[in-house]
């Protein structure tokens, strides 16, 4: 029986791009149509069909929800053609449409996202909030700390970058729950990139010099935190995450999933271990990737990125598709 790492070497790096491309193309038909559920459903169906064409035995560990909440790509679902044979076990984290509201409103930075690793190497995170703090590559280990204040974290990054704290740009999800973070950043004089949705893209922006984003702060979905951590594992950068629980039901759900320390701060390698591969395709145009473009004659173009932790390789893939 081949090892999972052998299969990652031979097949999945580019096959993953085909999977995210399929989801992005399907969702693109619903850009600006005002129907979040329809856009998400189209992406989910296309991604599931593409995954089931692969010669793997994959288990969805981050997906569309638990079995009773999602008809497809639910947590625990098996995908791929290899589950009846000797294909290796692979864990899959996915978001077929990261930015459903963005897509419905034709906003920026909607993505189709997928990460894979050998079995047991992606945190099986419950669908709760996660407090997140991220910085791009090139900084000393431990430069960011969720136990420190916004001001302290900004000051540490600014000092190492050799600039004033007011020159740091921080990406924050535009939500009322972040009013205190935003106010503290304003007090420092930082630049703030407020995004309406899509915090996976927000975290990845810290790795791209073209975006000018230095840090990401704030809370968002824990599953998206695992996906963002998978991307940072591949290209460098640092990420800290702490699960946030609003009620006893969410705490009990975490215990059920095997999480014993509810206050634990997770670092990058605790969220995504081993040889991780991350892929994303743009649905709408954004700072990271161009969206799906529809051309004459039934042609379309997509732009994707695929990254691998073991090699640090980042591939940018532009593809032309023709509807048949």
N, C-alpha and C positions, 0 to 999 in steps of 0.2 A: 504493500500500500504506500503510495507516495506521501511524503510529508507535506503539511500545509505550506511550508516555506518554499518547497519546490514548485508547487502550483502557483504561488504568488509570483515566483520568478518567471514562469513560462507563459502564463496566460493572463492573469487578472489585471495587470497594470493597464493595458489598453482596453480590455473587455469592460472594465469599470466605466471608462469614458463612454462606451456605447450605451451602457445602462443609464447614466445620467443624461446623455443626449436624448434618449428615447423619452424620458420623463419631461425634459425641458421642451421638446418639440410638441408634445401633447398639451402641455400647459399653455404654450404660447398661443394656441387657438383661442384662449379665453382671456388674454390680456385686455384689460380695460372694459370687460363685460359686466363688472359689478357682482360677479357670482363667485365668492370664495370657495364654496363647497364644490362647485362644478370644476373649478380649476384644480383643486386639490385631488378630486376623484380621478380626473383625467391623468394627472401625473402619477398617482398611486398605481392605477391600472397598468400604465405603460411601463413603469419601473418594475413592477412585479412580473410582467410578461417577459421583460428582458432578462431579469435575474434567473427566471426559470429556463432560459436557454443555455445557461452556463453549466459546465461540467464540474459542479461543486456540490457540496452538501452544506448549505449555509443556514444559520439560525439567526433570525432577527432578534437582536438584544436591545436595540433602540429603534423604535418604529412608530407606527400610527396610534399606538395605545395598546391596552390589554385586549385580550380576545373578545371580551364582551363589549368593547368600545369601538372596535374597528373590524370591518369585514375582510380587509386585506392588509398584508404587511404588519400584522399585529405582533406583539412581543411573543416570542417563542415559535413563530411560524417557520417552517422549513421551506427553503427555496433552493432551486437548482435541480439539475437532472441527475446528480450523483448520489442522492440519499439512499437509493436502493443498492448501490454498488460499493466500491471501495474508495470513493472520493474522500479527501480529508475534511474534517470538521472545521468550518470557518465561521466566526462571529461577524455579524453585519450590523452597522449602525447607519440609519438612513433618514433622510427627510426629502421625500420626492418633490416637495415644493416648499422651500424655506422662504416664506414671505407670501402667504396666501392673500393677505390684504393688499400688499404691494402689487401683486399680479392683478387683482380685481380692479385696482385703481390705476393701473399702468404706471406705477412708481418705479423707483430704481432699486437695483441690487437683489432682485429675486433670483434664487438659485435652486437647482436640483443637486442634492448633496448625498454622498455615499462614502462610508469608511469601512474597511475590512481589516481583520487581524486574525491570528490563530485563536483557537477556542480559549476563552477565559481571559483574553487580553484587553477587552473593552469593558469598562464599568457598566454594569446593568443598572442604570440609574432610574429611579422611579420618576413618574411625571409630576414633579414638584418644581418649585423655583430653586434656583441656585444663585448665590452671590458670586459674582465673577470679577476677576481682576487679571488683566493680561498686558503684556508688553512684548514688543518685537525682539528679534535676535540682536546679539552683540552686547548685552548687558551682563554684569556679574551675577552669578547664581544667588538667588534669595533677595534680589533688589526690590521685589514687591512683596507685600505682606498684608493679608486681609485683617490682621489684628491691629494694623496701624491705620491712622486717619488718612483721609483723602489728601490732605496737605502734606503729610509725611511721605506718602508714596510718590506724589508729584515731585517733591523736593529731591528725593533720592534719585529718581530718573533724570531730572534736570541736571543735578550735580554731575552724574556720570556722563551725560551727554555734553556737558560743558556749556549749558545755556541757563538763562534765568527761568524759574518756574513759570513765569508768564508766557514763555515761548513754547511750552508744551501743549500739544493738541490731544484732547481726550475724546474718544467716541463714547456716547451714552445713548441708550434707548430712551426715546422721548415718552416718558410715562410719569404720571403724578407721583408715583412712589420714589422717583429719583429727584424730586425737588430739592431735597437737602444736599445731595451730591452736587447738583448743578449750581446751587447757591454758593457752596464752598469753593467750587472751581471758579465761579465768577469772581469771588472775593480774592482769589489768587491772581486773577487776570488771565487764566488759561483760555486758549481757544477751545471751543466745544463743538464737535460734530454731532448734532442730534439726528438720530435716525428713527423713522417711524416704525420699523419692523426689521427683522432679519439680523439677529445678533451674531449668527455664525459669520456672515460677511463682515460685521463690525469688528469681531475679534481678528479675523484674517487680515483686515486692513492694517493692523499694526505691523505686519510683516512686509508690507509693500511700500517702498519709499515714495512711490508716485502719489500715494494718498495723503502723505504728510501726517498721518495719525501715529501718535507715539504710544498711547495707552487705551485700554478699554476698561470701563468701570460700570458696575450696576448689576441688577438681578434680571434673570430671564429663565427660560426653561432649562432644567437640568439635562434633558436629552440633547439639546442644542449645545450645552456646555461640553459634553463628551465629543460631539462632532467637531467643535472648534478646537478642542484639545488635540484631537487626532491630526488636524491640519498643522497645528503648531509643532507637534512631535516631528513632523516631516521637514520643517523648514527652520526650526529654531524658535526662539522666543520662550517666554515663561507664562504660565497660567496657574492661577489659584482658584479653587472653587469650594464653596461650602453650601451644603443643602439647607434650604429654608423651609420650615414647616409651619403652616398656618393653623393647623388644628390637630386633634388627636388621631383623626382618621388618616391623615397624611403620615403621621409618625408611625402608626401601626402598619401602614403600607410599606414603609421603609424597613421595619423589622422583618416583615414578611419576605422582603427581597434580600434578607441577609445582612442588612446594614445595622450594625450594633452601636457604633459611635455616631450619634446624630449631630454632634458638633465638630466632627472631623473636617479639617481643611485638606483637600486633595490637591496634589500637585500634578504636573503633566503626566508623569509616568504611572501614576496611580489611576488615572482616567483612561489612558491609552498606552498599553505596554507593548513591547516587542516590535516586530516588523509591521508597522501600520501603513496602509495605503489609503490615501484620501483623494477623492475626485469630486469635481463640481462642474456643472455647465450653467452658463448664464441663461436665465429665462427672459428677464428684462435687462435693459442696459444698466451698467453700474460701474463703480470705480474699480472693481476687480476684474470683471468679465463683461464682454459685450453680450447683449441678449440675442435671442433667435431673430434672424433677419429673413423675411420672406421676399424672394426675388421672382422675376418673371419666369413663366414656364414651369411653375410648380417647384422651383428650386428653393432651398433654404440653406442658410449658413449658421453654424453654431461655434461658440468659443468655449473651450473647457480648459481646466487645469487638473493635472494629476500629479500627486506628490508621494514620495516614498521615504519612510523613516530610515531604513537601513542604509540607504545610499545618499540621502539628502537631495536626491534628484527631483527637480520640478520640470514638468513638461507642459508647455502651452500648446493646445491642439485646436487648430481651426479646421472645420470640416464642412464639406458641401454635401447636401442631401437632396435627393430627388424623390418626390412622392410617387409611389407606384400603384 
